[in-house]
Amino acid sequence: MPASPVRKPDPAGALAIVAGTGELPRMLAEECRRRKRPYLVVIFEGIRLSWAEEHPVVPAVFEKPGKLFAALRRAGCTQVTFAGGVRRPRLSPMRFDLKAIRLAPLLFRAMRSGDDTALRIVSEIFEAEGLSIVGAHRLLSHLIARPGVLTRTQPSDADRQDAARAAAIVQALGQVDVGQGAVVAQGICLATESIQGTDAMLDFVARTGAPFRPDPEGANGVLLKAPKPGQDWRTDLPAIGPQTVAAAHAAGLAGVVVQAGGVLILGEAETIARADQLGLFLWAREP
């Protein structure tokens, strides 16, 4: 029996994974380890990641970018990817290092901007340090939602109409850099995603949505997730997973709709199995 080929280290150089909460940063780190690609997990102050103990970590402070960039240079990092949820920090100018002082106008503009604008500014700062930005979807392409209904349960005609309405709402939200998701039932928008995120939106629908469905016997509604128009896909591409499906079920929805090719499904098999178990549909809708 021939020996398995030895995987060579990635020629692209070391990857810095700027890690927030959720499963995506862990999946990226494990993929780097599997490929034998050198990498570092960057964890900013205030973020707790239990899984990171098994990986090379660089602790970081928002107000001290100079120290972070020096650490990335020493480690030979040439690329950086951003993954997971990070709450916007309350920056303390008294803690700024010299690099932060020089970057202060950009940093404060980012804090007052929508997510896409803020991440574009952050990306420009990293690129100015000689690091190229690579999207998580480029590193884990198998997570990108493939077109079609992925579950046993199928969306009804009413569900499809709600999905079209939600897609139009998300597109409008994205044009002003607000959110990537909406919940629509029977043509009524029950909630839109903003800075609080998808989980908070679905919790809001679970608590308040029932009285606003015009027909108690009508369609239960859908969650739709899609990228913003013109969004930089290298950062903050929408993602769902089993917890999203469970939260949609708790909100009384009929299913989850994502833009095919534009949303990551973190753990596709588990997510589909959870939807099938709960009787929800999961539809990757063509834009």
Residue pairs with C-beta under 8 A, 6 or more apart in sequence:
7 35
7 36
8 36
9 36
9 37
9 38
10 32
10 35
10 36
10 37
10 38
12 37
12 78
12 79
13 38
13 76
13 77
13 78
13 79
14 37
14 38
14 39
14 40
14 75
14 76
14 77
14 78
14 79
15 28
15 32
15 37
15 38
15 39
15 40
15 77
15 78
15 79
15 80
15 81
15 134
15 139
16 39
16 40
16 42
16 58
16 72
16 75
16 77
16 79
16 80
16 81
16 131
17 25
17 28
17 29
17 32
17 39
17 40
17 41
17 42
17 80
17 81
17 83
18 42
18 44
18 80
18 81
18 82
18 83
18 86
19 25
19 29
19 41
19 42
19 43
19 47
19 49
19 52
19 83
19 84
20 47
20 82
20 83
20 84
20 85
20 86
21 47
21 49
21 84
21 85
21 86
22 83
22 84
22 85
22 239
22 241
22 266
23 241
23 266
23 267
24 83
24 84
24 136
24 140
24 239
24 264
24 266
25 41
25 49
25 83
25 84
26 49
26 51
26 52
27 140
27 143
27 266
28 39
28 81
28 83
28 136
28 139
28 140
29 39
29 41
29 51
29 52
29 55
31 139
31 140
32 38
32 39
33 39
33 55
38 75
38 76
39 55
39 56
40 56
40 57
40 58
40 71
40 72
40 75
40 77
41 49
41 52
41 55
41 56
41 57
41 58
42 57
42 58
42 60
42 68
42 72
43 49
43 52
43 57
43 58
43 59
43 60
44 59
44 60
44 61
44 62
44 86
44 89
45 59
45 60
45 61
45 62
45 89
46 87
46 89
47 86
58 68
58 71
58 72
58 75
60 67
60 68
61 67
61 68
61 95
62 89
62 91
63 91
63 92
63 93
63 95
63 96
63 97
63 100
64 95
64 96
64 97
64 99
64 100
65 97
65 99
65 100
65 103
65 125
66 97
66 98
66 99
66 100
67 97
69 99
69 129
72 80
72 129
72 131
73 129
73 130
77 131
78 130
78 131
78 132
79 131
79 132
79 133
79 134
80 126
80 131
80 132
80 133
80 134
81 133
81 134
81 135
81 136
81 139
81 234
82 119
82 122
82 133
82 136
82 234
82 235
82 236
83 136
85 197
88 111
88 118
88 195
91 107
91 108
91 111
93 104
96 104
100 107
103 125
106 121
106 124
106 125
107 121
109 121
110 117
110 118
110 121
110 122
111 118
113 121
113 177
114 176
114 177
114 178
115 177
115 195
115 236
116 177
116 228
116 230
116 231
116 232
116 235
116 236
117 177
119 232
119 235
119 236
120 232
120 235
122 235
123 133
123 232
123 234
123 235
126 133
127 133
133 234
133 235
134 234
135 233
135 234
135 235
135 237
136 143
136 237
136 264
137 143
137 144
137 233
137 237
137 264
138 234
140 264
143 239
143 264
143 265
143 266
143 268
144 261
144 262
144 263
144 264
144 265
145 258
145 259
145 260
145 261
145 262
145 263
145 264
145 265
145 284
146 260
146 261
146 284
147 260
147 261
147 284
147 285
147 286
148 260
148 283
148 284
149 155
149 281
149 282
149 283
149 284
150 268
150 272
150 275
150 282
150 283
150 284
151 255
151 272
151 275
151 276
151 280
151 281
151 282
151 283
152 276
153 255
153 275
153 276
153 279
153 280
153 281
154 281
155 163
155 222
155 254
155 255
155 257
155 281
155 283
156 219
156 254
158 186
158 218
158 219
159 219
159 222
159 254
159 255
159 281
161 187
162 184
162 185
162 186
162 187
162 219
162 221
162 222
163 184
163 222
163 224
163 257
163 283
163 285
165 184
165 187
165 189
166 182
166 183
166 184
166 189
166 222
166 223
166 224
166 257
167 224
167 226
167 257
167 259
167 285
167 287
169 182
169 184
169 189
169 192
170 179
170 180
170 181
170 182
170 192
170 224
170 225
170 226
170 228
171 226
171 229
173 179
173 180
173 182
173 192
173 193
173 228
174 180
174 226
174 227
174 228
174 229
174 230
174 231
175 228
175 229
177 228
178 192
178 193
178 194
179 192
179 193
179 194
180 193
180 198
180 225
180 226
180 227
180 228
180 238
181 192
181 193
181 198
181 201
181 223
181 224
181 225
181 226
181 238
182 189
182 191
182 192
182 193
182 223
182 224
183 189
183 190
183 191
183 192
183 201
183 202
183 205
183 209
183 221
183 222
183 223
183 224
183 251
183 253
184 190
184 221
184 222
184 224
185 209
185 212
185 213
185 218
185 219
185 220
185 221
185 222
185 253
186 213
186 214
186 215
186 218
186 219
186 221
188 212
188 213
188 214
190 205
190 208
190 209
190 212
190 213
190 221
191 201
191 202
191 204
191 205
191 209
192 201
193 201
194 201
198 223
198 225
198 240
198 244
198 247
199 243
199 247
202 223
202 244
202 247
202 248
202 250
202 251
203 247
203 250
203 251
205 221
205 251
205 252
205 253
206 247
206 250
206 251
206 252
209 221
209 251
209 252
210 252
213 220
213 221
219 254
220 252
220 253
220 254
221 251
221 252
221 253
221 254
222 253
222 254
222 255
222 256
222 257
223 244
223 248
223 251
223 253
223 255
223 256
223 257
224 256
224 257
224 258
224 285
225 238
225 240
225 256
225 257
225 258
225 259
225 263
226 238
226 258
226 259
226 262
226 263
226 287
227 233
227 237
227 238
227 259
227 262
227 263
231 237
233 262
237 262
237 263
237 264
238 258
238 259
238 262
238 263
238 264
239 263
239 264
239 265
239 266
240 256
240 258
240 263
240 264
240 265
240 266
240 271
241 265
241 266
241 267
241 270
241 271
242 267
242 270
242 271
242 273
242 274
244 256
244 271
245 256
245 271
245 274
245 275
245 278
245 280
245 282
246 274
246 278
248 255
248 256
248 280
249 278
249 279
249 280
253 280
254 280
254 281
255 275
255 280
255 281
255 282
255 283
256 275
256 280
256 281
256 282
256 283
257 283
257 284
257 285
258 265
258 282
258 283
258 284
258 285
259 284
259 285
259 287
260 284
260 285
260 286
260 287
261 284
261 287
262 287
263 284
265 271
271 282
272 282
275 281
275 282
